[in-house]
């Protein structure tokens, strides 16, 4: 494992020099040391690197949970041992190394920086949870020792507990008064919001571990009763800019604008946004931008037009090829799950990312190609890492599955409304705001939201007890556009929403309950554990049934 500390802004290096004869051991004037480093610059790198890491694992989870199309024929091809190399390197060589540098070298009695440390610890906790959620047992206790190039792994449960301990330590560090404030790219040094995020991440910890932790219900109930979780306006997001170069500050998902192509949207997700309930989800015009408003008719551009749905699709009643495979279809054009066919000339016709969260175009039926990087909000999107709306869905799950006191139905309705309001507020505050409000005035949008929630409430009342969790999960899933991290955890934790669109192949292989160890780890580290036999190995908190019979 490489041991290095570096920054996008300045390079930080541990300087190891050897003496030669009577030469003095000197610090290079070109290197930044603990005495010369600006803690805020180091923390900036941590914050930026975390946003990049989150983007990578979020896309992976979104593909697995059908929020995005997965462009491979089976899971083994899609998620081989190189899949998480970038996540691994960013986590250890950048984020965790820089955080250790902040904690042990830059935070000194002579120059205390408790706010820097507190923010770093929150990000450290999130990174450790992400690593465990995706890989299971990972190095930690020996991972950042520059004298040990071959660290062994710690148990996943132990690393997860370290993450919880870091949250507790962060809570204490935030309480220390200080005038040394960092450049806070997330909450602009709003202490209340950071404290609420810490509590919300603790809620996430106990919800993820509910199957293996008998104390989860009581702790979640206490957190809910304290009522100091993320509230509207506290949303933990990373916001992007519009600069195209030096550096490119735009949202990664905006990259398809100008060149055409990019990620295919998921037929199944679009079906749930447009057809499944018999009316459109109010967010669909914000999530997605249609370059055409009629279904394609040319099989050379959409091959499945000339094909019959696979037998297992027909038997299960799954949408195939298009969300609405009819002459009245409105141009929502993506791909089915695990479709690895070639790329036809459809780059300026397929459905693209919209205004939220990619910073693209709002769909006002203009139906014009996204052939310029100046279109829409110019890439001024965001990473929805942890929103206040998510809190309601997590609490609803705890009420429904753990018996935590509360009203799950009301929580679902609250989560839907908060998320729709968040999407709307982000969009109207963007450079597309005038277009949004001209096409869809506030009263129209609010009416659509009210009608949507009323329909979900009616469905809740009619649903048997054993189907209410599926409804919670489905509405949470529909609110997780841009966040595949939480959808992946939700799906493994609950098996919901169920009846997901299967892969086009009858047998796509084992659904990844965790990922293979990265080659950057197993090839270079003699103490790495044996590579996993397959993708079906569950992480410690996932004690649900093995195999694809329960999850797919």
N, C-alpha and C positions, 0 to 999 in steps of 0.2 A: 504494500500500500504506500502510495506516495505520501510524503510528509511535506507540505508546503503551505505557506500562508501568502495569499496574494490578493490583490485588489484590482477592480476595474479602474480605479482612480489612481492609486499608487501601488507599487509592488512592495510587499512585505516579505522579507526573507530572513530565515535563521542563518546567520553568518557563521560558518564554520571555517576557521583558518588554521593552518598549521605553521608552526614556527620553523624557520630555516636559519640555522646558525644563530646569530645574535639579533635577528630581526625582531622588532616588537610586533605584538599581535594588535592589529588596528582594525577599527570599523571602517568599512568602505564609505566614503562620503556619498556614494550613489545609492546606498541602502538605507531604508527606514528602520530605525530601531525603536525599542519601547520608549526611549527618552525623547525621541523626535516625532513619533507617530501621532497624528491627530485622532483621538478615539472616535470622533464623529465620522471621519472618513472610513475607518475600519467598519464601524457599524453600518454605514451606508452600503458598503459592499455586502455585508450580511443580509441586509434588507433586500437589495437588488437580486442577490443570488437566490434568496428564498422565493421571490416571485417567479424567477425562471424555473426553479425546481418544481414549484407548484404547478406551473403550466404543463410541464412534461408529464407528471403523474396524473394530473387532472384529465388530460386527453386520453391517457391509457384507461382510466376508470370510466370515462364517458363512452369509449368504444365498447368496453365490456358490458356496459349497462344500456346499450342501444340509444344513448343520447346522441352519439355520433356513429356513423357507419364504420365498421371494422373491415379494412380492405385486404383481408387474407382469407384463404380457403378454410383454414382451421386454426385452432388456438396454438398449437405447437409451432406452426410457422410464424404466427404473429408475435409470439412472446418467447423467443429463444433466449439463450444466455447472454446475448448482447443488449437485450431490450432496456435494461436499467443501468448500463454502464455510465451514462451521463448523470443520472440521478445519484449514483454511488459516488462518483468523483466530486460532484458539486457538494454533496452532503458532507463528505469527510475532508476533502482537500481544501475546500473553501469555507463553507458555513461553520462547521464545528471547529475547524482549526482557528478561524478568525475569532470565534466566540471564546475559545480558550485563551487566545492572545489578549482579548479584552479583559477577561476575568483575572488572569494570573499575571499579566505584564503591565497592562495599562491602568488598571484599577489599583492604586497604591494609597497608603496612608497620606502621602504628600499630595496626591491628586485623586481624591475619591470621585468616582463617576457612577453613583448608584443607579441613575436613570438609564444610562447606557447598558449597565449590567442587567437591569430588570428586563429591558426590551430584548436583549440578547438571550436571556434565559427563556423567555416566552417562545422565541423562534427556535431555540434549542429543543424545547419540549415538543414543539410541533414536528420538527425534523425527526426526532427520535421516534415519535409515534408513527410518522409516515414510513420510516424504514421498517419498523416492526410490522405494520399493517400490510406491507407489500412483500416482505422477505422472511419474517419470523425472527429466528436467532441471528443477531448481528453483532459485530465487534463494538464494544464501548469502553469497558474499563481499561483496556490496553490500546485502544485505537488511536489515541492522540499522543502517545509516548514516542518522541522522535528517536529514542534508542531502540525501539522495538518495531522492526519492519514487518513482522509476521504475527500480528495480533490474532488471538483466538476469539471466538464468538462468545457472547454472554447469552443467557437464556432470554427469550423474547419477553417473558413476564418480568424479569429483572430490569430490562431496558425500559419497558413501559412504566415500571415503578419509578425509575430515575426521571422519566418525563414528568410524572406527577410531582415528584420532589422538587423538580426545577420550577414548576408552577407555584408551589408553596413558597419557594425561595424568592421567586419573582414578586409575589404578592408582598413579601416583607421588604424587598428592595424598593418597590414603588412607594412604600410608606416613608422612606428616608427623605427628609427635605434636602434639596440641592439647588444650587444656581447653575450647575454645569449641565445644561440641557443639550441633548443631541439634536441632529436633524432627523426628525421623526417622519418617515415617509408614509406612515399609515394613519396615525391619530393626531399628528401635529402636537404631541406632548399633552394630550388631554388625559389626565391621570384617571379620571372616572371611567373613561372608556377602556383604558388598559386594564383596570381592575375588573371590569365587567367581562372583558375578554378572557382573563385568567379564570374566572368562575365558569364561563361558558365552556372553555376547554376542559375544565375539570368535569363538567357535565358530560362532555363527549367521552372522556376517559371512562367514566363509570357506566355509560350506556354501552360503549364498545365491549366492556368486560362483564356485562350483566350475566352472561352464561357461566362465568367462572368465578364470580365475586359475589358472595352472599350479602355483602354490605352495600351493593350498588343501589338498591331501592331506597334504603334509608338515607344515603348520602345525597342522592338525586332529590328526594323529598325535601331535605334540608336546604339544598341550593334553590329549589323552587320557592320554598317558603321565605327564604331571605330576599328574594325578588331583586337580586343584584346581577342578573344576567344581561346580555346585550339587549338593548331596547331600540326602538326605531330611532335612526340617526346615529347609532353606535356601530354601524356595519364595518367589519374589518375587511377592507379591500385594498388592492394595490392599483393605483390609477396611472394610466399611460398618457403620453403626450402626443404631439403630431409631428415632431421633428423626423425627417426622413433619413438624415445622415448626421454623423459626428455628434452624438451617437443617434442611431435610430431608436426613438423613444416610443414608437407606436405599439399598440397591442399586437402580440404575435398572430392572433386570429385575423387581423386585418391584412396580413400578408398576401392573401389571395386577391385583393383588390388591385386592379391594374393589369395583372398578368393573366387573369382567368384561372380557373381550376381551383386547387386547394382541396381541403377535406370535403368529402361528400357528407351531406346531411343524412340522417337516418330516416328511412321510410317509416319505420315503426314509431319513432318519436314524433315525426310530422303527422302521422295518422292520429296519435293521441292529442295533438295540438289542434287538429282540424276536423276530424271525422268521428272519433270515438264517442263523443258525448252528443253528437248531433248539432253542435254549434262550435264556433271557433273559440279557442282559448284567447282571452284578450291580449296575451303576450306574444302571440305568434308573429305579428307584424313588427315587433321589436326584436325578437330573436332572429328572425329569418328574413332574407330579402329575395324575392322572386325576380329573376331576370326576364321571365316570361310569365304570362298569366293564363296560359292554356297548356294543357298537357301535351307533351311531345307526341308525334305520330310516326317519326322516322326510326325504325329499328337499328339503323346504322349509328344513331346517336344514343339510343336507349334499347339495348339488345333484348331486354326482357319483354318488350312490347310484342315480340314475335314468338314468345315462349309460353308454355303452360306452367302454372305454379307447381313446384314440387309436391309430391303426394303428401308429405308430412305438413306442408303448409295448408293444403286443401283440407286435410283431416282436422287440423287444429283451428281452421278459420282465420288464419293469419293474413294480414295485408301482404300483398306481393307486388313488387315493381313500383307502384305508386300508391300514395295514401288513398286516392280516389281513382280507381282504375275505370273511369267512365268518360264519355264525351264531355261531361260538364266539369271534369277535373280542372283545377285552377293553377296548375303549373308548379306544384310542390314536387320537386324532382330531385331525388337523391339516390340512395342505394340500400338494398336489403343487407341484413347482418351477414358478415363473412362472405362478401362478394369480392372475388379477386380478378374479375375480368379486366381486360385492357381498358385504357382511357380513350374514349372516342372524342371527336371535336365538339365537346359540349361545354367548354370552359366559360363561355359567355351566355349560357342558357340554363345551366343547372342552378338549383337554389343555393344561395350563399349565406354566410353569416350576415346578420343584420346590424342594427344599431347597438343592441345590448347583447353581450358585453363587449363586442369586438370593436366598437367605435366605427361601424360601417353605416349603411343606409337604412332608414326607416322605410318600410314597405307601404307606399301610398298608391299602389297600383300603377306606378310609372312604367314598370316593366322595361327598363333600359339596362344595357349591360354595364357591369361594374368594370369599365375598361380604363379607369384612371385611379391612381393612388390619392387623388385630391377629392374623391367623392365622399359623401356621407360626413361623418365626424372626423375624417382624416386619421383614424386610428386611435383617437382619444377614448379608449375603452378602459376596462378594468378587469381585475381578477377578483371574483366574488368568493373570497376565502372562507369567511364565516359571517353570515348575515343574521340580523335579528330575527328574520323570518324563520331561519333554520331552527332557532331555539324552540319555537312553538311546535314544530314537527317532532323534534327530539323529545320534548316533554310529553307530547301526545303519545308517542311510542312507549315512553316509560309508564304513563298512566294505563295504557292498554295492556302492556305485557308484564309489568312489574307491580301493578296495583298502587302506584304512586297516587296520592290524592289529587283530584282535579277533574276537569271536564275535557275529555279528549276531543269531542266534537267541536267545542268552542275553540280549542287550541288549533285544530286544523283550519277552521274558518279564519282565525286570526293570522295564521301563517300564510295562507293564501293572500289575504288582503295586504299584509305587510309586504309580501314579495311583489305583488302587482304594483303597489304604490312605489316601491323602491325602483322597479324597472321604469315606471312612468317618470318619476322624479329625475332619475339619471338622464333619461332621454330628453325631457323638456329643458333640462339645464345644459344640454349639449348644443353644439352649433346647428343641430338639426331641429332644435326646439320649435322654431316657427313652422316648419314643415309638419311636425308631429301635431301641434295644436290646431293647425289649419285643417288638416285631414280628419283629426279626431279630437274635437274640443273636450274639455275636462268633463262636462256633464255627460257626454256620450261614453267616455271611458269609464267613469264612475258607475254609470248604469250597467255597462257590460260586466264590470266586476261584481256588482250586486247580484246580477242574474246568475253569474257563474257560481258564486258562493251559495245562493239559494238552491241551485241544482245539486251541488255537492251535499248540502244539508239534507235534502230530500233523499238522496241516495244513501246517506248515512243512516237515516231513520229506517229505511227499508232493508238495510244490509243485516244479515245474521251476525251474531257475535264473532264467529270465526272468520268473517270477511272484513271486519272493520280495520284490522291492521293492514290489509292490502290497500284499503282506501287511503289510509294515512300515508303509506309508502308511495302510492301512486301520485298523490298530490305533492309530496315532498320531492319526488323524482322530477315532476314537471316544473318544480321551482329550482332545480339544480342545474339548469342550463349554464354551462361555464364552470361547473364544479363536479368533476367526475370522481374526486377524492371521496366526498361524502356519499355519492350514489353507490360507489363500489363497496364501501363499508356497510351501508344500509342493506344492500342486496345480500351480502354474505351473512350479515347479522340476523336478518329476518326472513330471507328467501323471497322478499317482496320488493317491488310488485312482481307477482308471478305471471305465468302465461306470456313470457317474453317471446318475441319473434325468434325462432331458431335460426341457425345457420342454414345456408342453401344446401350444403351437404347433409346427408342424413346423419352422419357421425362426424362432428367437428372435433372430437377429442375432448379431454377433460377441461371443464371450465376452470380457469386459474383461480384457485383458492389462495395461492400465493405465487410468487414468481421465482424463477430459477436464480441462483446466485450469479451476479455479474461475472463475466469472464475476467474483468479487470481485478477481481478479488480471487477467484479460484485458481487462475493460472499463475498469478504472481505470488501468492501467499501459501507457503508450505504448510501452514497451520490451519488453512481453511477447511471446513468440514467437507465431506464428500458432496458432490453436486446432487441436488434432489433428483429422485427417480422420475418425477413427472410434475405437472402443474397442479395436481390435486392435493398437495400437502397443505393442510390447514394451519393458519396461525393459531397461537395459543388460545385466543379468546373465541375462536370459531369452533364450537363443539357440535355444530349442527351435522346432520348425516353426511357421510362422504358421497362423492360422485355427483353425477348430473341429474339424478332423479329428484333431488331436492332443489337444485339451483342449476341454471344453465346460461 
